[in-house]
Amino acid sequence: MYNMCISAALAVVLGLILFFLKIGGVSSLIIAIIVFAISFVLLSRLTLKKVMAAIETAGKDLQAQPPRFEKAVRELKDALKYGKWQFFVDGQLNSQIGMIYYMKRDFSNAFPHLEKSFYKNWAAMGMLAVSYMKRQKKDKMISTFEKAVQWNSKEPLLWSLYAYCLNESGDLSRAKEVLAKGLKKNSGDEKLKDNLDSLEKGKKMNMRAYGDMWFQFHLESLGALQKHQMAAMGGRMKRQMMVRR
């Protein structure tokens, strides 16, 4: 990455200059390491500031009424150029782009970006795993979920989503194992408990308890999603009427 290369070059040049000035090998090395660290931090902050500006602009586009999806994607794709400068930037931006396409149900465009997702973005990793399931690639689905829960073990919905996909793939016993493991990582989580209990009793998991966070994975029918949106809209209207009174 460019930031590291530039920082390393500055450190080497300064180290050599100090060495030839008879500063001493150990002292020159220590100073060079300090220069490398400082320059790398400064360059990284500058790069991340530009990336965050692009993400914030894209966020405003998505919050607009109506949302400006295409403009948000363009902003994020333009920021991909900073991926050559700093570690993990490419994965973070591709996660955001993939999620935007996925939530628009543009799965074909979402998939290549989700494949490059940052492993700590659990929602993007979940969408990628679901995409593998829909493509009948169970091994890929499992490996993606395993990586996701390794780095995001405190996300109960991720564990439930993992178990749900396993159950849908015909692996009930493993689905129950995943929920049990998720409970160990999230002790006392009621939704995980309820879902495990449902599978133990041969019932369906109650994923709708997670609300909008669940519906973003598009594992429900369009009819169910529309009913959920109408119910949510009705709830908002009811609250507004109560406030007016």
Secondary structure, 3 states (H helix, E strand, C coil): CHHHHHHHHHHHHHHHHHHHCCCCHHHHHHHHHHHHHHHHHHHHHHHHHHHHHHHHHHHHHHHCCCCCHHHHHHHHHHHHHHHHCCCCHHHHHHHHHHHHHHHCCCHHHHHHHHCCCCCCCHHHHHHHHHHHHHCCCHHHHHHHHHHHHHHCCCCHHHHHHHHHHHHHCCCHHHHHHHHHHHHHHCCCCHHHHHHHHHHHCCCCCCHHHHCHHHHCCCCCCHHHHHHHHHHHHHHHHHHHHHHHC
